[in-house]
């Protein structure tokens, strides 16, 4: 039982990081202050990803800059960046 608790806790922590961490899904995230935004915390970003079928780039937005994988994206626009 004492061995199962740390393993279970590690699995839960990993799932938590995957859910909140776009750094696990994107290889590069470049952000800048949003143009015309009244909030200094709003950032426009370009998120680069790699899959087995190739590389891609999407537009995304974040509340504020934080280190990867903890940056919190609030929007993603799949299409032409």
Biopython code that builds the backbone (N, CA, C, O; Angstrom):
import numpy as np
from Bio.PDB.StructureBuilder import StructureBuilder

atoms = [
    (1, "UNK", "N", (0.825, -1.196, 0.000)),
    (1, "UNK", "CA", (0.000, 0.000, 0.000)),
    (1, "UNK", "C", (0.872, 1.263, 0.000)),
    (1, "UNK", "O", (0.548, 2.236, -0.682)),
    (2, "UNK", "N", (1.960, 1.253, 0.750)),
    (2, "UNK", "CA", (2.833, 2.423, 0.783)),
    (2, "UNK", "C", (3.553, 2.631, -0.540)),
    (2, "UNK", "O", (3.928, 3.758, -0.862)),
    (3, "UNK", "N", (3.749, 1.599, -1.292)),
    (3, "UNK", "CA", (4.371, 1.720, -2.601)),
    (3, "UNK", "C", (3.373, 2.225, -3.646)),
    (3, "UNK", "O", (3.757, 2.949, -4.564)),
    (4, "UNK", "N", (2.133, 1.861, -3.520)),
    (4, "UNK", "CA", (1.111, 2.247, -4.493)),
    (4, "UNK", "C", (0.761, 3.734, -4.403)),
    (4, "UNK", "O", (0.421, 4.340, -5.419)),
    (5, "UNK", "N", (0.833, 4.323, -3.239)),
    (5, "UNK", "CA", (0.451, 5.728, -3.071)),
    (5, "UNK", "C", (1.347, 6.682, -3.860)),
    (5, "UNK", "O", (0.814, 7.546, -4.555)),
    (6, "UNK", "N", (2.688, 6.576, -3.794)),
    (6, "UNK", "CA", (3.516, 7.471, -4.618)),
    (6, "UNK", "C", (3.334, 7.246, -6.118)),
    (6, "UNK", "O", (3.382, 8.197, -6.898)),
    (7, "UNK", "N", (3.127, 6.000, -6.521)),
    (7, "UNK", "CA", (2.910, 5.721, -7.942)),
    (7, "UNK", "C", (1.596, 6.340, -8.402)),
    (7, "UNK", "O", (1.546, 6.967, -9.460)),
    (8, "UNK", "N", (0.549, 6.175, -7.632)),
    (8, "UNK", "CA", (-0.748, 6.759, -7.962)),
    (8, "UNK", "C", (-0.658, 8.288, -7.989)),
    (8, "UNK", "O", (-1.220, 8.926, -8.879)),
    (9, "UNK", "N", (0.044, 8.873, -7.023)),
    (9, "UNK", "CA", (0.221, 10.325, -6.988)),
    (9, "UNK", "C", (0.990, 10.835, -8.191)),
    (9, "UNK", "O", (0.672, 11.897, -8.725)),
    (10, "UNK", "N", (1.997, 10.093, -8.625)),
    (10, "UNK", "CA", (2.771, 10.489, -9.803)),
    (10, "UNK", "C", (1.925, 10.434, -11.065)),
    (10, "UNK", "O", (2.036, 11.312, -11.921)),
    (11, "UNK", "N", (1.097, 9.432, -11.190)),
    (11, "UNK", "CA", (0.218, 9.316, -12.353)),
    (11, "UNK", "C", (-0.774, 10.482, -12.383)),
    (11, "UNK", "O", (-1.002, 11.074, -13.438)),
    (12, "UNK", "N", (-1.354, 10.809, -11.246)),
    (12, "UNK", "CA", (-2.298, 11.928, -11.178)),
    (12, "UNK", "C", (-1.594, 13.243, -11.522)),
    (12, "UNK", "O", (-2.159, 14.068, -12.240)),
    (13, "UNK", "N", (-0.375, 13.450, -11.025)),
    (13, "UNK", "CA", (0.377, 14.668, -11.312)),
    (13, "UNK", "C", (0.703, 14.753, -12.804)),
    (13, "UNK", "O", (0.599, 15.830, -13.389)),
    (14, "UNK", "N", (1.091, 13.650, -13.425)),
    (14, "UNK", "CA", (1.387, 13.638, -14.849)),
    (14, "UNK", "C", (0.142, 13.973, -15.666)),
    (14, "UNK", "O", (0.225, 14.748, -16.619)),
    (15, "UNK", "N", (-0.991, 13.412, -15.318)),
    (15, "UNK", "CA", (-2.249, 13.722, -16.012)),
    (15, "UNK", "C", (-2.590, 15.202, -15.856)),
    (15, "UNK", "O", (-3.044, 15.837, -16.808)),
    (16, "UNK", "N", (-2.376, 15.748, -14.673)),
    (16, "UNK", "CA", (-2.616, 17.175, -14.428)),
    (16, "UNK", "C", (-1.734, 18.026, -15.337)),
    (16, "UNK", "O", (-2.226, 18.979, -15.941)),
    (17, "UNK", "N", (-0.445, 17.709, -15.450)),
    (17, "UNK", "CA", (0.452, 18.477, -16.308)),
    (17, "UNK", "C", (0.054, 18.377, -17.772)),
    (17, "UNK", "O", (0.145, 19.362, -18.504)),
    (18, "UNK", "N", (-0.381, 17.213, -18.206)),
    (18, "UNK", "CA", (-0.810, 17.047, -19.592)),
    (18, "UNK", "C", (-2.044, 17.887, -19.873)),
    (18, "UNK", "O", (-2.161, 18.472, -20.950)),
    (19, "UNK", "N", (-2.957, 17.956, -18.929)),
    (19, "UNK", "CA", (-4.181, 18.726, -19.133)),
    (19, "UNK", "C", (-3.924, 20.220, -19.162)),
    (19, "UNK", "O", (-4.575, 20.934, -19.924)),
    (20, "UNK", "N", (-2.998, 20.714, -18.357)),
    (20, "UNK", "CA", (-2.768, 22.158, -18.324)),
    (20, "UNK", "C", (-1.575, 22.588, -19.141)),
    (20, "UNK", "O", (-1.401, 23.785, -19.369)),
    (21, "UNK", "N", (-0.751, 21.675, -19.589)),
    (21, "UNK", "CA", (0.507, 22.040, -20.209)),
    (21, "UNK", "C", (0.554, 21.884, -21.706)),
    (21, "UNK", "O", (0.765, 20.775, -22.197)),
    (22, "UNK", "N", (0.363, 22.974, -22.465)),
    (22, "UNK", "CA", (0.472, 22.865, -23.918)),
    (22, "UNK", "C", (1.897, 22.597, -24.372)),
    (22, "UNK", "O", (2.114, 22.235, -25.529)),
    (23, "UNK", "N", (2.869, 22.766, -23.491)),
    (23, "UNK", "CA", (4.246, 22.461, -23.843)),
    (23, "UNK", "C", (4.447, 21.011, -24.176)),
    (23, "UNK", "O", (5.432, 20.663, -24.828)),
    (24, "UNK", "N", (3.545, 20.152, -23.750)),
    (24, "UNK", "CA", (3.620, 18.746, -24.111)),
    (24, "UNK", "C", (3.117, 18.513, -25.525)),
    (24, "UNK", "O", (3.470, 17.511, -26.148)),
    (25, "UNK", "N", (2.294, 19.424, -26.044)),
    (25, "UNK", "CA", (1.700, 19.259, -27.363)),
    (25, "UNK", "C", (2.395, 20.104, -28.425)),
    (25, "UNK", "O", (2.414, 19.729, -29.597)),
    (26, "UNK", "N", (2.964, 21.237, -28.030)),
    (26, "UNK", "CA", (3.604, 22.139, -28.975)),
    (26, "UNK", "C", (5.109, 22.133, -28.766)),
    (26, "UNK", "O", (5.581, 22.100, -27.630)),
    (27, "UNK", "N", (5.869, 22.167, -29.868)),
    (27, "UNK", "CA", (7.324, 22.172, -29.765)),
    (27, "UNK", "C", (7.865, 23.568, -29.522)),
    (27, "UNK", "O", (8.964, 23.717, -28.988)),
    (28, "UNK", "N", (7.109, 24.603, -29.905)),
    (28, "UNK", "CA", (7.570, 25.972, -29.711)),
    (28, "UNK", "C", (6.361, 26.886, -29.591)),
    (28, "UNK", "O", (5.407, 26.761, -30.359)),
    (29, "UNK", "N", (6.394, 27.794, -28.641)),
    (29, "UNK", "CA", (5.333, 28.786, -28.457)),
    (29, "UNK", "C", (5.999, 30.151, -28.368)),
    (29, "UNK", "O", (6.776, 30.415, -27.451)),
    (30, "UNK", "N", (5.686, 31.020, -29.334)),
    (30, "UNK", "CA", (6.214, 32.382, -29.364)),
    (30, "UNK", "C", (5.075, 33.346, -29.097)),
    (30, "UNK", "O", (4.062, 33.315, -29.796)),
    (31, "UNK", "N", (5.228, 34.214, -28.083)),
    (31, "UNK", "CA", (4.154, 35.123, -27.693)),
    (31, "UNK", "C", (4.604, 36.572, -27.741)),
    (31, "UNK", "O", (5.786, 36.883, -27.593)),
    (32, "UNK", "N", (3.634, 37.447, -27.950)),
    (32, "UNK", "CA", (3.835, 38.891, -27.874)),
    (32, "UNK", "C", (2.553, 39.520, -27.352)),
    (32, "UNK", "O", (1.491, 38.900, -27.401)),
    (33, "UNK", "N", (2.647, 40.749, -26.854)),
    (33, "UNK", "CA", (1.473, 41.425, -26.309)),
    (33, "UNK", "C", (0.425, 41.584, -27.392)),
    (33, "UNK", "O", (0.746, 41.912, -28.534)),
    (34, "UNK", "N", (-0.815, 41.355, -27.037)),
    (34, "UNK", "CA", (-1.914, 41.437, -28.002)),
    (34, "UNK", "C", (-2.102, 42.877, -28.454)),
    (34, "UNK", "O", (-2.121, 43.794, -27.633)),
    (35, "UNK", "N", (-2.239, 43.073, -29.749)),
    (35, "UNK", "CA", (-2.451, 44.420, -30.281)),
    (35, "UNK", "C", (-3.881, 44.854, -30.015)),
    (35, "UNK", "O", (-4.821, 44.100, -30.267)),
    (36, "UNK", "N", (-4.045, 46.058, -29.510)),
    (36, "UNK", "CA", (-5.368, 46.589, -29.232)),
    (36, "UNK", "C", (-6.019, 46.020, -27.995)),
    (36, "UNK", "O", (-7.202, 46.265, -27.758)),
    (37, "UNK", "N", (-5.294, 45.280, -27.213)),
    (37, "UNK", "CA", (-5.858, 44.679, -26.008)),
    (37, "UNK", "C", (-5.684, 45.629, -24.831)),
    (37, "UNK", "O", (-4.607, 46.188, -24.628)),
    (38, "UNK", "N", (-6.741, 45.805, -24.064)),
    (38, "UNK", "CA", (-6.665, 46.674, -22.901)),
    (38, "UNK", "C", (-5.979, 45.986, -21.729)),
    (38, "UNK", "O", (-5.513, 46.643, -20.798)),
    (39, "UNK", "N", (-5.923, 44.684, -21.781)),
    (39, "UNK", "CA", (-5.297, 43.912, -20.715)),
    (39, "UNK", "C", (-3.844, 43.621, -21.068)),
    (39, "UNK", "O", (-3.563, 43.094, -22.144)),
    (40, "UNK", "N", (-2.926, 43.957, -20.179)),
    (40, "UNK", "CA", (-1.509, 43.709, -20.413)),
    (40, "UNK", "C", (-1.187, 42.223, -20.292)),
    (40, "UNK", "O", (-0.116, 41.786, -20.711)),
    (41, "UNK", "N", (-2.095, 41.454, -19.729)),
    (41, "UNK", "CA", (-1.855, 40.033, -19.525)),
    (41, "UNK", "C", (-2.178, 39.205, -20.753)),
    (41, "UNK", "O", (-1.759, 38.050, -20.835)),
    (42, "UNK", "N", (-2.906, 39.754, -21.707)),
    (42, "UNK", "CA", (-3.333, 38.989, -22.893)),
    (42, "UNK", "C", (-2.202, 38.956, -23.919)),
    (42, "UNK", "O", (-1.642, 39.998, -24.262)),
    (43, "UNK", "N", (-1.863, 37.753, -24.412)),
    (43, "UNK", "CA", (-0.777, 37.582, -25.362)),
    (43, "UNK", "C", (-1.275, 36.856, -26.605)),
    (43, "UNK", "O", (-2.055, 35.908, -26.514)),
    (44, "UNK", "N", (-0.809, 37.318, -27.780)),
    (44, "UNK", "CA", (-1.036, 36.597, -29.035)),
    (44, "UNK", "C", (0.182, 35.710, -29.263)),
    (44, "UNK", "O", (1.317, 36.170, -29.141)),
    (45, "UNK", "N", (-0.045, 34.458, -29.590)),
    (45, "UNK", "CA", (1.053, 33.500, -29.722)),
    (45, "UNK", "C", (0.963, 32.745, -31.043)),
    (45, "UNK", "O", (-0.092, 32.668, -31.673)),
    (46, "UNK", "N", (2.091, 32.199, -31.433)),
    (46, "UNK", "CA", (2.171, 31.247, -32.532)),
    (46, "UNK", "C", (2.652, 29.939, -31.941)),
    (46, "UNK", "O", (3.721, 29.884, -31.333)),
    (47, "UNK", "N", (1.875, 28.891, -32.116)),
    (47, "UNK", "CA", (2.190, 27.600, -31.528)),
    (47, "UNK", "C", (2.581, 26.625, -32.635)),
    (47, "UNK", "O", (1.790, 26.344, -33.536)),
    (48, "UNK", "N", (3.796, 26.119, -32.558)),
    (48, "UNK", "CA", (4.299, 25.165, -33.550)),
    (48, "UNK", "C", (4.185, 23.756, -32.977)),
    (48, "UNK", "O", (4.524, 23.514, -31.819)),
    (49, "UNK", "N", (3.706, 22.838, -33.801)),
    (49, "UNK", "CA", (3.559, 21.460, -33.355)),
    (49, "UNK", "C", (4.155, 20.512, -34.390)),
    (49, "UNK", "O", (4.304, 20.861, -35.561)),
    (50, "UNK", "N", (4.487, 19.326, -33.942)),
    (50, "UNK", "CA", (5.002, 18.289, -34.821)),
    (50, "UNK", "C", (4.218, 17.008, -34.577)),
    (50, "UNK", "O", (4.001, 16.604, -33.435)),
    (51, "UNK", "N", (3.802, 16.384, -35.653)),
    (51, "UNK", "CA", (3.126, 15.089, -35.573)),
    (51, "UNK", "C", (3.849, 14.125, -36.500)),
    (51, "UNK", "O", (4.804, 14.506, -37.177)),
    (52, "UNK", "N", (3.409, 12.917, -36.530)),
    (52, "UNK", "CA", (4.025, 11.942, -37.429)),
    (52, "UNK", "C", (3.780, 12.300, -38.889)),
    (52, "UNK", "O", (4.528, 11.869, -39.767)),
    (53, "UNK", "N", (2.736, 13.087, -39.157)),
    (53, "UNK", "CA", (2.437, 13.466, -40.535)),
    (53, "UNK", "C", (3.115, 14.766, -40.958)),
    (53, "UNK", "O", (3.035, 15.140, -42.128)),
    (54, "UNK", "N", (3.780, 15.466, -40.039)),
    (54, "UNK", "CA", (4.487, 16.687, -40.408)),
    (54, "UNK", "C", (4.427, 17.743, -39.330)),
    (54, "UNK", "O", (4.030, 17.483, -38.193)),
    (55, "UNK", "N", (4.835, 18.956, -39.718)),
    (55, "UNK", "CA", (4.863, 20.091, -38.805)),
    (55, "UNK", "C", (3.751, 21.059, -39.164)),
    (55, "UNK", "O", (3.264, 21.065, -40.295)),
    (56, "UNK", "N", (3.350, 21.878, -38.198)),
    (56, "UNK", "CA", (2.317, 22.861, -38.451)),
    (56, "UNK", "C", (2.440, 24.041, -37.511)),
    (56, "UNK", "O", (3.209, 24.006, -36.550)),
    (57, "UNK", "N", (1.683, 25.080, -37.793)),
    (57, "UNK", "CA", (1.690, 26.298, -36.994)),
    (57, "UNK", "C", (0.254, 26.773, -36.845)),
    (57, "UNK", "O", (-0.481, 26.855, -37.829)),
    (58, "UNK", "N", (-0.147, 27.085, -35.619)),
    (58, "UNK", "CA", (-1.491, 27.611, -35.372)),
    (58, "UNK", "C", (-1.373, 28.882, -34.543)),
    (58, "UNK", "O", (-0.403, 29.082, -33.812)),
    (59, "UNK", "N", (-2.383, 29.734, -34.675)),
    (59, "UNK", "CA", (-2.465, 30.908, -33.814)),
    (59, "UNK", "C", (-3.091, 30.494, -32.495)),
    (59, "UNK", "O", (-4.020, 29.688, -32.466)),
    (60, "UNK", "N", (-2.586, 31.041, -31.415)),
    (60, "UNK", "CA", (-3.152, 30.751, -30.106)),
    (60, "UNK", "C", (-3.017, 31.994, -29.247)),
    (60, "UNK", "O", (-2.308, 32.929, -29.622)),
    (61, "UNK", "N", (-3.673, 32.021, -28.122)),
    (61, "UNK", "CA", (-3.574, 33.162, -27.213)),
    (61, "UNK", "C", (-3.448, 32.646, -25.791)),
    (61, "UNK", "O", (-3.947, 31.575, -25.447)),
    (62, "UNK", "N", (-2.764, 33.443, -24.971)),
    (62, "UNK", "CA", (-2.505, 33.048, -23.588)),
    (62, "UNK", "C", (-2.876, 34.198, -22.664)),
    (62, "UNK", "O", (-2.894, 35.357, -23.078)),
    (63, "UNK", "N", (-3.168, 33.871, -21.416)),
    (63, "UNK", "CA", (-3.470, 34.898, -20.421)),
    (63, "UNK", "C", (-2.222, 35.667, -20.014)),
    (63, "UNK", "O", (-2.243, 36.896, -19.951)),
    (64, "UNK", "N", (-1.143, 34.959, -19.740)),
    (64, "UNK", "CA", (0.110, 35.597, -19.379)),
    (64, "UNK", "C", (1.232, 34.614, -19.637)),
    (64, "UNK", "O", (1.009, 33.405, -19.701)),
    (65, "UNK", "N", (2.446, 35.140, -19.786)),
    (65, "UNK", "CA", (3.577, 34.289, -20.091)),
    (65, "UNK", "C", (4.048, 33.565, -18.843)),
    (65, "UNK", "O", (4.261, 34.182, -17.798)),
    (66, "UNK", "N", (4.207, 32.278, -18.954)),
    (66, "UNK", "CA", (4.718, 31.436, -17.877)),
    (66, "UNK", "C", (5.664, 30.432, -18.516)),
    (66, "UNK", "O", (5.598, 30.206, -19.724)),
    (67, "UNK", "N", (6.535, 29.831, -17.733)),
    (67, "UNK", "CA", (7.450, 28.857, -18.329)),
    (67, "UNK", "C", (6.710, 27.616, -18.826)),
    (67, "UNK", "O", (5.711, 27.194, -18.243)),
    (68, "UNK", "N", (7.218, 27.045, -19.909)),
    (68, "UNK", "CA", (6.641, 25.798, -20.406)),
    (68, "UNK", "C", (6.917, 24.689, -19.417)),
    (68, "UNK", "O", (7.992, 24.721, -18.817)),
    (69, "UNK", "N", (6.093, 23.750, -19.193)),
    (69, "UNK", "CA", (4.819, 23.479, -19.841)),
    (69, "UNK", "C", (3.642, 24.116, -19.129)),
    (69, "UNK", "O", (2.504, 23.702, -19.348)),
    (70, "UNK", "N", (3.877, 25.105, -18.285)),
    (70, "UNK", "CA", (2.816, 25.639, -17.448)),
    (70, "UNK", "C", (2.107, 26.845, -18.037)),
    (70, "UNK", "O", (1.199, 27.379, -17.400)),
    (71, "UNK", "N", (2.488, 27.302, -19.243)),
    (71, "UNK", "CA", (1.774, 28.417, -19.863)),
    (71, "UNK", "C", (0.335, 27.976, -20.129)),
    (71, "UNK", "O", (0.091, 26.845, -20.551)),
    (72, "UNK", "N", (-0.594, 28.860, -19.885)),
    (72, "UNK", "CA", (-2.019, 28.520, -20.012)),
    (72, "UNK", "C", (-2.583, 29.181, -21.266)),
    (72, "UNK", "O", (-2.768, 30.398, -21.310)),
    (73, "UNK", "N", (-2.854, 28.368, -22.279)),
    (73, "UNK", "CA", (-3.462, 28.879, -23.502)),
    (73, "UNK", "C", (-4.958, 28.984, -23.316)),
    (73, "UNK", "O", (-5.584, 28.090, -22.747)),
    (74, "UNK", "N", (-5.543, 30.089, -23.802)),
    (74, "UNK", "CA", (-6.978, 30.288, -23.660)),
    (74, "UNK", "C", (-7.710, 30.199, -24.981)),
    (74, "UNK", "O", (-8.940, 30.220, -25.010)),
    (75, "UNK", "N", (-6.973, 30.100, -26.075)),
    (75, "UNK", "CA", (-7.616, 29.971, -27.366)),
    (75, "UNK", "C", (-6.663, 29.456, -28.422)),
    (75, "UNK", "O", (-5.467, 29.746, -28.389)),
    (76, "UNK", "N", (-7.192, 28.696, -29.355)),
    (76, "UNK", "CA", (-6.404, 28.173, -30.468)),
    (76, "UNK", "C", (-7.222, 28.304, -31.731)),
    (76, "UNK", "O", (-8.410, 27.980, -31.739)),
    (77, "UNK", "N", (-6.599, 28.780, -32.809)),
    (77, "UNK", "CA", (-7.263, 28.919, -34.098)),
    (77, "UNK", "C", (-6.604, 27.966, -35.075)),
    (77, "UNK", "O", (-5.531, 28.253, -35.607)),
    (78, "UNK", "N", (-7.242, 26.837, -35.309)),
    (78, "UNK", "CA", (-6.704, 25.858, -36.255)),
    (78, "UNK", "C", (-7.077, 26.300, -37.656)),
    (78, "UNK", "O", (-8.257, 26.397, -37.994)),
    (79, "UNK", "N", (-6.088, 26.560, -38.450)),
    (79, "UNK", "CA", (-6.278, 27.030, -39.814)),
    (79, "UNK", "C", (-5.029, 27.743, -40.230)),
    (79, "UNK", "O", (-3.943, 27.402, -39.761)),
    (80, "UNK", "N", (-5.142, 28.720, -41.095)),
    (80, "UNK", "CA", (-3.983, 29.470, -41.543)),
    (80, "UNK", "C", (-3.575, 30.472, -40.487)),
    (80, "UNK", "O", (-4.391, 31.306, -40.096)),
    (81, "UNK", "N", (-2.305, 30.421, -39.996)),
    (81, "UNK", "CA", (-1.856, 31.364, -38.969)),
    (81, "UNK", "C", (-1.609, 32.736, -39.523)),
    (81, "UNK", "O", (-1.226, 33.642, -38.783)),
]
sb = StructureBuilder()
sb.init_structure("model")
sb.init_model(0)
sb.init_chain("A")
sb.init_seg("    ")
for serial, (resi, resn, name, xyz) in enumerate(atoms, 1):
    if name == "N":
        sb.init_residue(resn, " ", resi, " ")
    sb.init_atom(name, np.array(xyz, "f"), 0.0, 1.0, " ", f" {name:<3s}", serial, name[0])
structure = sb.get_structure()
